[in-house]
Amino acid sequence: MARRWDTAAGPVLDAVERDEETLARIAGVLSDAAPLLERPTDTH
């Protein structure tokens, strides 16, 4: 996919340390926003 979108061009960056606090915050935001982001299955 990266090649197809040409996003592989550019420098290769080093991995960053896992940040559990930030991941938990993101998970909370996505969980709270889920009802706004999900489409109803019956759109008739």
PyMOL Python script that loads the backbone (N, CA, C, O; Angstrom):
from pymol import cmd

cmd.read_pdbstr("""\
ATOM      1  N   MET A   1       0.826  -1.184   0.000  1.00  0.00           N
ATOM      2  CA  MET A   1       0.000   0.000   0.000  1.00  0.00           C
ATOM      3  C   MET A   1       0.875   1.254   0.000  1.00  0.00           C
ATOM      4  O   MET A   1       0.584   2.207  -0.723  1.00  0.00           O
ATOM      5  N   ALA A   2       1.930   1.262   0.794  1.00  0.00           N
ATOM      6  CA  ALA A   2       2.781   2.447   0.863  1.00  0.00           C
ATOM      7  C   ALA A   2       3.396   2.759  -0.496  1.00  0.00           C
ATOM      8  O   ALA A   2       3.507   3.923  -0.882  1.00  0.00           O
ATOM      9  N   ARG A   3       3.790   1.723  -1.212  1.00  0.00           N
ATOM     10  CA  ARG A   3       4.363   1.963  -2.543  1.00  0.00           C
ATOM     11  C   ARG A   3       3.318   2.524  -3.488  1.00  0.00           C
ATOM     12  O   ARG A   3       3.601   3.439  -4.261  1.00  0.00           O
ATOM     13  N   ARG A   4       2.125   1.986  -3.430  1.00  0.00           N
ATOM     14  CA  ARG A   4       1.058   2.416  -4.339  1.00  0.00           C
ATOM     15  C   ARG A   4       0.720   3.893  -4.127  1.00  0.00           C
ATOM     16  O   ARG A   4       0.461   4.617  -5.089  1.00  0.00           O
ATOM     17  N   TRP A   5       0.722   4.336  -2.868  1.00  0.00           N
ATOM     18  CA  TRP A   5       0.395   5.732  -2.565  1.00  0.00           C
ATOM     19  C   TRP A   5       1.646   6.601  -2.556  1.00  0.00           C
ATOM     20  O   TRP A   5       1.569   7.806  -2.318  1.00  0.00           O
ATOM     21  N   ASP A   6       2.791   5.992  -2.814  1.00  0.00           N
ATOM     22  CA  ASP A   6       4.085   6.680  -2.811  1.00  0.00           C
ATOM     23  C   ASP A   6       4.404   7.310  -1.455  1.00  0.00           C
ATOM     24  O   ASP A   6       5.068   8.343  -1.383  1.00  0.00           O
ATOM     25  N   THR A   7       3.922   6.675  -0.378  1.00  0.00           N
ATOM     26  CA  THR A   7       4.234   7.192   0.948  1.00  0.00           C
ATOM     27  C   THR A   7       5.516   6.591   1.498  1.00  0.00           C
ATOM     28  O   THR A   7       5.969   6.971   2.578  1.00  0.00           O
ATOM     29  N   ALA A   8       6.104   5.651   0.757  1.00  0.00           N
ATOM     30  CA  ALA A   8       7.354   5.051   1.204  1.00  0.00           C
ATOM     31  C   ALA A   8       8.540   5.944   0.859  1.00  0.00           C
ATOM     32  O   ALA A   8       9.655   5.702   1.323  1.00  0.00           O
ATOM     33  N   ALA A   9       8.312   6.963   0.057  1.00  0.00           N
ATOM     34  CA  ALA A   9       9.395   7.872  -0.294  1.00  0.00           C
ATOM     35  C   ALA A   9       9.757   8.724   0.928  1.00  0.00           C
ATOM     36  O   ALA A   9       8.878   9.116   1.696  1.00  0.00           O
ATOM     37  N   GLY A  10      11.009   8.998   1.099  1.00  0.00           N
ATOM     38  CA  GLY A  10      11.443   9.837   2.213  1.00  0.00           C
ATOM     39  C   GLY A  10      12.275   9.043   3.197  1.00  0.00           C
ATOM     40  O   GLY A  10      12.559   7.865   2.983  1.00  0.00           O
ATOM     41  N   PRO A  11      12.663   9.700   4.275  1.00  0.00           N
ATOM     42  CA  PRO A  11      13.551   9.046   5.239  1.00  0.00           C
ATOM     43  C   PRO A  11      12.815   7.978   6.048  1.00  0.00           C
ATOM     44  O   PRO A  11      11.612   8.081   6.290  1.00  0.00           O
ATOM     45  N   VAL A  12      13.557   6.956   6.459  1.00  0.00           N
ATOM     46  CA  VAL A  12      13.026   5.938   7.358  1.00  0.00           C
ATOM     47  C   VAL A  12      13.289   6.424   8.780  1.00  0.00           C
ATOM     48  O   VAL A  12      14.426   6.726   9.144  1.00  0.00           O
ATOM     49  N   LEU A  13      12.234   6.495   9.571  1.00  0.00           N
ATOM     50  CA  LEU A  13      12.364   7.009  10.938  1.00  0.00           C
ATOM     51  C   LEU A  13      12.519   5.862  11.927  1.00  0.00           C
ATOM     52  O   LEU A  13      11.998   4.768  11.711  1.00  0.00           O
ATOM     53  N   ASP A  14      13.231   6.119  12.999  1.00  0.00           N
ATOM     54  CA  ASP A  14      13.386   5.129  14.060  1.00  0.00           C
ATOM     55  C   ASP A  14      12.059   4.957  14.794  1.00  0.00           C
ATOM     56  O   ASP A  14      11.256   5.886  14.877  1.00  0.00           O
ATOM     57  N   ALA A  15      11.846   3.775  15.316  1.00  0.00           N
ATOM     58  CA  ALA A  15      10.645   3.509  16.112  1.00  0.00           C
ATOM     59  C   ALA A  15      10.709   4.322  17.400  1.00  0.00           C
ATOM     60  O   ALA A  15      11.788   4.588  17.930  1.00  0.00           O
ATOM     61  N   VAL A  16       9.554   4.705  17.887  1.00  0.00           N
ATOM     62  CA  VAL A  16       9.497   5.434  19.153  1.00  0.00           C
ATOM     63  C   VAL A  16       9.046   4.485  20.258  1.00  0.00           C
ATOM     64  O   VAL A  16       8.448   3.442  19.994  1.00  0.00           O
ATOM     65  N   GLU A  17       9.339   4.860  21.482  1.00  0.00           N
ATOM     66  CA  GLU A  17       8.971   4.051  22.628  1.00  0.00           C
ATOM     67  C   GLU A  17       7.453   4.027  22.783  1.00  0.00           C
ATOM     68  O   GLU A  17       6.789   5.044  22.583  1.00  0.00           O
ATOM     69  N   ARG A  18       6.915   2.883  23.133  1.00  0.00           N
ATOM     70  CA  ARG A  18       5.465   2.731  23.323  1.00  0.00           C
ATOM     71  C   ARG A  18       5.009   3.612  24.490  1.00  0.00           C
ATOM     72  O   ARG A  18       5.623   3.601  25.557  1.00  0.00           O
ATOM     73  N   ASP A  19       3.939   4.367  24.282  1.00  0.00           N
ATOM     74  CA  ASP A  19       3.419   5.290  25.286  1.00  0.00           C
ATOM     75  C   ASP A  19       2.025   4.827  25.691  1.00  0.00           C
ATOM     76  O   ASP A  19       1.034   5.191  25.059  1.00  0.00           O
ATOM     77  N   GLU A  20       1.956   4.030  26.739  1.00  0.00           N
ATOM     78  CA  GLU A  20       0.683   3.439  27.178  1.00  0.00           C
ATOM     79  C   GLU A  20      -0.349   4.500  27.561  1.00  0.00           C
ATOM     80  O   GLU A  20      -1.536   4.334  27.283  1.00  0.00           O
ATOM     81  N   GLU A  21       0.089   5.579  28.191  1.00  0.00           N
ATOM     82  CA  GLU A  21      -0.841   6.637  28.604  1.00  0.00           C
ATOM     83  C   GLU A  21      -1.513   7.268  27.384  1.00  0.00           C
ATOM     84  O   GLU A  21      -2.723   7.493  27.388  1.00  0.00           O
ATOM     85  N   THR A  22      -0.740   7.550  26.356  1.00  0.00           N
ATOM     86  CA  THR A  22      -1.299   8.136  25.138  1.00  0.00           C
ATOM     87  C   THR A  22      -2.215   7.145  24.431  1.00  0.00           C
ATOM     88  O   THR A  22      -3.277   7.531  23.943  1.00  0.00           O
ATOM     89  N   LEU A  23      -1.824   5.884  24.368  1.00  0.00           N
ATOM     90  CA  LEU A  23      -2.664   4.871  23.737  1.00  0.00           C
ATOM     91  C   LEU A  23      -4.000   4.729  24.478  1.00  0.00           C
ATOM     92  O   LEU A  23      -5.042   4.557  23.846  1.00  0.00           O
ATOM     93  N   ALA A  24      -3.972   4.800  25.790  1.00  0.00           N
ATOM     94  CA  ALA A  24      -5.205   4.713  26.573  1.00  0.00           C
ATOM     95  C   ALA A  24      -6.098   5.930  26.301  1.00  0.00           C
ATOM     96  O   ALA A  24      -7.319   5.796  26.213  1.00  0.00           O
ATOM     97  N   ARG A  25      -5.495   7.107  26.170  1.00  0.00           N
ATOM     98  CA  ARG A  25      -6.269   8.319  25.858  1.00  0.00           C
ATOM     99  C   ARG A  25      -6.917   8.207  24.489  1.00  0.00           C
ATOM    100  O   ARG A  25      -8.090   8.543  24.329  1.00  0.00           O
ATOM    101  N   ILE A  26      -6.171   7.741  23.507  1.00  0.00           N
ATOM    102  CA  ILE A  26      -6.701   7.571  22.148  1.00  0.00           C
ATOM    103  C   ILE A  26      -7.840   6.548  22.157  1.00  0.00           C
ATOM    104  O   ILE A  26      -8.875   6.766  21.528  1.00  0.00           O
ATOM    105  N   ALA A  27      -7.651   5.440  22.864  1.00  0.00           N
ATOM    106  CA  ALA A  27      -8.688   4.413  22.950  1.00  0.00           C
ATOM    107  C   ALA A  27      -9.952   4.978  23.575  1.00  0.00           C
ATOM    108  O   ALA A  27     -11.055   4.653  23.134  1.00  0.00           O
ATOM    109  N   GLY A  28      -9.814   5.815  24.591  1.00  0.00           N
ATOM    110  CA  GLY A  28     -10.970   6.431  25.230  1.00  0.00           C
ATOM    111  C   GLY A  28     -11.711   7.363  24.299  1.00  0.00           C
ATOM    112  O   GLY A  28     -12.941   7.357  24.251  1.00  0.00           O
ATOM    113  N   VAL A  29     -10.964   8.163  23.561  1.00  0.00           N
ATOM    114  CA  VAL A  29     -11.591   9.092  22.610  1.00  0.00           C
ATOM    115  C   VAL A  29     -12.326   8.323  21.519  1.00  0.00           C
ATOM    116  O   VAL A  29     -13.458   8.664  21.178  1.00  0.00           O
ATOM    117  N   LEU A  30     -11.695   7.294  20.970  1.00  0.00           N
ATOM    118  CA  LEU A  30     -12.346   6.508  19.922  1.00  0.00           C
ATOM    119  C   LEU A  30     -13.586   5.797  20.449  1.00  0.00           C
ATOM    120  O   LEU A  30     -14.597   5.698  19.754  1.00  0.00           O
ATOM    121  N   SER A  31     -13.502   5.307  21.671  1.00  0.00           N
ATOM    122  CA  SER A  31     -14.653   4.639  22.278  1.00  0.00           C
ATOM    123  C   SER A  31     -15.802   5.629  22.475  1.00  0.00           C
ATOM    124  O   SER A  31     -16.955   5.309  22.183  1.00  0.00           O
ATOM    125  N   ASP A  32     -15.493   6.818  22.965  1.00  0.00           N
ATOM    126  CA  ASP A  32     -16.520   7.844  23.170  1.00  0.00           C
ATOM    127  C   ASP A  32     -17.119   8.316  21.856  1.00  0.00           C
ATOM    128  O   ASP A  32     -18.307   8.633  21.795  1.00  0.00           O
ATOM    129  N   ALA A  33     -16.302   8.367  20.797  1.00  0.00           N
ATOM    130  CA  ALA A  33     -16.757   8.884  19.509  1.00  0.00           C
ATOM    131  C   ALA A  33     -17.407   7.813  18.632  1.00  0.00           C
ATOM    132  O   ALA A  33     -17.989   8.140  17.598  1.00  0.00           O
ATOM    133  N   ALA A  34     -17.318   6.550  19.023  1.00  0.00           N
ATOM    134  CA  ALA A  34     -17.824   5.459  18.191  1.00  0.00           C
ATOM    135  C   ALA A  34     -19.260   5.678  17.711  1.00  0.00           C
ATOM    136  O   ALA A  34     -19.530   5.460  16.530  1.00  0.00           O
ATOM    137  N   PRO A  35     -20.191   6.098  18.569  1.00  0.00           N
ATOM    138  CA  PRO A  35     -21.551   6.295  18.080  1.00  0.00           C
ATOM    139  C   PRO A  35     -21.643   7.359  16.968  1.00  0.00           C
ATOM    140  O   PRO A  35     -22.529   7.288  16.117  1.00  0.00           O
ATOM    141  N   LEU A  36     -20.762   8.306  16.976  1.00  0.00           N
ATOM    142  CA  LEU A  36     -20.772   9.356  15.938  1.00  0.00           C
ATOM    143  C   LEU A  36     -20.125   8.878  14.650  1.00  0.00           C
ATOM    144  O   LEU A  36     -20.459   9.357  13.566  1.00  0.00           O
ATOM    145  N   LEU A  37     -19.188   7.924  14.767  1.00  0.00           N
ATOM    146  CA  LEU A  37     -18.424   7.478  13.611  1.00  0.00           C
ATOM    147  C   LEU A  37     -19.056   6.298  12.885  1.00  0.00           C
ATOM    148  O   LEU A  37     -18.810   6.097  11.696  1.00  0.00           O
ATOM    149  N   GLU A  38     -19.862   5.522  13.587  1.00  0.00           N
ATOM    150  CA  GLU A  38     -20.450   4.319  13.003  1.00  0.00           C
ATOM    151  C   GLU A  38     -21.670   4.676  12.166  1.00  0.00           C
ATOM    152  O   GLU A  38     -22.473   5.537  12.526  1.00  0.00           O
ATOM    153  N   ARG A  39     -21.780   3.988  11.043  1.00  0.00           N
ATOM    154  CA  ARG A  39     -22.945   4.161  10.180  1.00  0.00           C
ATOM    155  C   ARG A  39     -24.009   3.153  10.578  1.00  0.00           C
ATOM    156  O   ARG A  39     -23.693   2.015  10.928  1.00  0.00           O
ATOM    157  N   PRO A  40     -25.243   3.559  10.527  1.00  0.00           N
ATOM    158  CA  PRO A  40     -26.295   2.560  10.768  1.00  0.00           C
ATOM    159  C   PRO A  40     -26.310   1.545   9.635  1.00  0.00           C
ATOM    160  O   PRO A  40     -26.055   1.901   8.485  1.00  0.00           O
ATOM    161  N   THR A  41     -26.606   0.290   9.943  1.00  0.00           N
ATOM    162  CA  THR A  41     -26.594  -0.746   8.924  1.00  0.00           C
ATOM    163  C   THR A  41     -27.831  -0.672   8.032  1.00  0.00           C
ATOM    164  O   THR A  41     -27.792  -1.117   6.885  1.00  0.00           O
ATOM    165  N   ASP A  42     -28.910  -0.124   8.538  1.00  0.00           N
ATOM    166  CA  ASP A  42     -30.143  -0.003   7.727  1.00  0.00           C
ATOM    167  C   ASP A  42     -30.341   1.443   7.285  1.00  0.00           C
ATOM    168  O   ASP A  42     -30.939   2.241   8.006  1.00  0.00           O
ATOM    169  N   THR A  43     -29.844   1.773   6.114  1.00  0.00           N
ATOM    170  CA  THR A  43     -29.922   3.153   5.609  1.00  0.00           C
ATOM    171  C   THR A  43     -31.059   3.331   4.616  1.00  0.00           C
ATOM    172  O   THR A  43     -31.016   4.249   3.797  1.00  0.00           O
ATOM    173  N   HIS A  44     -32.071   2.480   4.667  1.00  0.00           N
ATOM    174  CA  HIS A  44     -33.214   2.578   3.743  1.00  0.00           C
ATOM    175  C   HIS A  44     -34.107   3.709   4.173  1.00  0.00           C
ATOM    176  O   HIS A  44     -35.128   3.967   3.535  1.00  0.00           O
TER     177      HIS A  44
END
""", "prot")
cmd.dss("prot")
cmd.show_as("cartoon", "prot")
cmd.util.cbc("prot")
cmd.orient("prot")
